[in-house]
Amino acid sequence: MNDYLMPMRAWLEAAVLTRPPRLLHPMLPGCEWTGPRQAPTGAPIIYLTFDDGPIPDETPWVLEQLALFEAKATFFCVGQNLERYPDIARAALAAGHRLGNHTHHHRSAWATGRASYLADIAECQAIITGLEGTVDSGSPRPLFRPPYGRLTWPLLRDLRAEYRIIMWSVLTRDYDPRLSPESCLRYALATVRPGDVLVFHDSQKASARLRFVLPRLLAHLTEQGYQFATL
């Protein structure tokens, strides 16, 4: 209950961090921040995404939660983790989820040379392509999300012809140890809208908040008639 008593400044800060301002969108032309708002049936759609996996414990738990609600999601994977835990990635594919590229070493585009960054993406994509095999991904282009949401304009020009660059409209902030699980859930539910792309992290750092928020968010939005789709 104490979260309801947060100062207005804290609430505004949380709102801005949870839903990035739209004024950022023109700064990264060609990136996708949201998806279609409705399914052919007219039901509202949400796009759940999970960054930084796959890893034992966390990613299999996420897959279990998604299966309970017949929800589909997109996993933006770090190539090193795909190398270590390919069976977890195959399990996600077998369940109808989608894999996206999150670089091989989780590199920041602001701290990595252009050629090295592109090579890191290509290394991760080669692993994803091998895992997918003949799986129909439903899209002619692979998916890419830059770690930390950081890109440069030269990299953006290089990448957008080959990849769908996926950003987000709701950041759950499950990675932030300063945020209580209850607040994390409250901010996400207060800001979510049809067509939103939500970011979670299937990582040990995010585990406490992820395990509190995800099942409750799935249950609440399912009750509201939402469907959960891949990108």
MARLUM-81492 format. One record per residue (C-alpha): x, y, z; residue in one letter. Coordinates in steps of 0.1 Angstrom, whole numbers, padded with zeros to 4 digits, always signed. Layout:
// MARLUM-81492
XYZA;...
//
This chain:
// MARLUM-81492
+0000+0000+0000M;+0029+0024+0006N;+0034+0025-0032D;+0002+0045-0035Y;+0018+0072-0013L;+0047+0078-0036M;+0054+0115-0043P;+0041+0128-0076M;+0077+0133-0088R;+0084+0096-0084A;+0052+0087-0102W;+0061+0109-0131L;+0096+0095-0133E;+0082+0060-0133A;+0057+0068-0160A;+0084+0083-0183V;+0107+0053-0177L;+0080+0028-0182T;+0066+0043-0214R;+0093+0061-0233P;+0081+0094-0248P;+0070+0093-0285R;+0094+0121-0293L;+0121+0095-0293L;+0106+0077-0323H;+0117+0101-0350P;+0152+0099-0337M;+0154+0063-0348L;+0135+0061-0381P;+0125+0027-0393G;+0124+0012-0358C;+0092-0005-0346E;+0078+0006-0313W;+0044-0010-0314T;+0025-0036-0334G;-0010-0039-0348P;-0036-0031-0321R;-0062-0058-0329Q;-0063-0094-0341A;-0086-0103-0370P;-0112-0113-0344T;-0112-0077-0330G;-0094-0087-0298A;-0067-0063-0285P;-0032-0076-0289I;-0001-0073-0267I;+0034-0083-0278Y;+0054-0097-0249L;+0092-0098-0254T;+0120-0112-0232F;+0156-0100-0234D;+0190-0115-0226D;+0182-0152-0224G;+0179-0181-0228P;+0192-0193-0194I;+0183-0223-0172P;+0155-0218-0146D;+0143-0184-0158E;+0135-0191-0194T;+0119-0225-0188P;+0098-0209-0161W;+0087-0181-0185V;+0077-0208-0211L;+0056-0225-0185E;+0038-0193-0176Q;+0031-0185-0212L;+0018-0220-0219A;-0007-0216-0190L;-0023-0187-0208F;-0017-0199-0244E;+0003-0168-0249A;+0030-0163-0276K;+0061-0142-0271A;+0093-0131-0288T;+0127-0138-0271F;+0156-0115-0280F;+0185-0138-0273C;+0221-0132-0266V;+0242-0154-0289G;+0265-0167-0261Q;+0234-0180-0243N;+0221-0196-0274L;+0254-0215-0277E;+0253-0226-0241R;+0216-0235-0239Y;+0203-0244-0274P;+0178-0269-0261D;+0160-0241-0242I;+0158-0220-0274A;+0145-0251-0293R;+0118-0255-0267A;+0107-0219-0272A;+0105-0224-0310L;+0086-0257-0305A;+0060-0239-0284A;+0054-0214-0312G;+0075-0185-0299H;+0099-0164-0319R;+0136-0158-0315L;+0152-0124-0321G;+0188-0112-0322N;+0202-0093-0292H;+0238-0094-0304T;+0262-0122-0295H;+0279-0106-0265H;+0252-0081-0254H;+0272-0052-0266R;+0264-0015-0265S;+0264+0002-0299A;+0278+0034-0282W;+0309+0016-0269A;+0316-0007-0298T;+0331-0001-0332G;+0308-0003-0362R;+0324-0033-0379A;+0328-0052-0346S;+0291-0045-0337Y;+0278-0057-0370L;+0300-0088-0368A;+0286-0095-0333D;+0250-0093-0347I;+0259-0116-0376A;+0274-0142-0352E;+0242-0143-0332C;+0220-0144-0363Q;+0239-0174-0377A;+0231-0193-0345I;+0194-0183-0347I;+0192-0194-0383T;+0207-0228-0374G;+0182-0233-0346L;+0152-0223-0366E;+0160-0246-0395G;+0128-0250-0414T;+0106-0234-0388V;+0084-0208-0404D;+0091-0176-0385S;+0062-0158-0402G;+0084-0129-0414S;+0107-0124-0443P;+0132-0105-0422R;+0149-0115-0389P;+0143-0094-0357L;+0169-0074-0340F;+0168-0054-0307R;+0199-0034-0297P;+0210-0039-0261P;+0200-0010-0239Y;+0181+0004-0268G;+0213+0021-0281R;+0220+0026-0317L;+0239+0050-0339T;+0225+0064-0372W;+0252+0047-0393P;+0243+0014-0377L;+0207+0021-0381L;+0212+0026-0419R;+0232-0006-0421D;+0207-0027-0402L;+0172-0017-0412R;+0174-0030-0447A;+0181-0065-0434E;+0164-0066-0400Y;+0132-0055-0384R;+0145-0034-0355I;+0122-0038-0326I;+0122-0013-0297M;+0094-0011-0272W;+0065+0010-0259S;+0064-0004-0223V;+0095-0012-0203L;+0086-0032-0173T;+0118-0023-0155R;+0120-0058-0140D;+0158-0054-0140Y;+0158-0025-0115D;+0164-0037-0079P;+0152-0003-0066R;+0117-0011-0078L;+0095-0034-0058S;+0077-0062-0076P;+0044-0046-0067E;+0054-0012-0082S;+0068-0029-0113C;+0034-0046-0119L;+0014-0014-0111R;+0033+0008-0135Y;+0031-0018-0163A;-0007-0023-0159L;-0013+0014-0156A;+0004+0022-0189T;-0003-0008-0212V;-0024-0003-0243R;-0035-0024-0273P;-0005-0028-0297G;+0021-0023-0270D;+0055-0041-0271V;+0064-0050-0235L;+0100-0057-0224V;+0107-0083-0197F;+0141-0099-0190H;+0146-0137-0186D;+0176-0132-0164S;+0187-0138-0129Q;+0190-0101-0122K;+0153-0096-0130A;+0140-0129-0115S;+0123-0115-0084A;+0103-0089-0103R;+0098-0111-0134L;+0083-0140-0113R;+0059-0116-0095F;+0048-0096-0125V;+0045-0120-0154L;+0018-0144-0141P;-0003-0115-0127R;+0000-0094-0159L;-0009-0124-0180L;-0039-0132-0158A;-0051-0096-0157H;-0048-0089-0194L;-0064-0122-0203T;-0094-0113-0182E;-0095-0080-0202Q;-0097-0099-0235G;-0062-0094-0247Y;-0043-0118-0269Q;-0005-0122-0268F;+0013-0125-0302A;+0048-0128-0316T;+0063-0100-0336L;
//
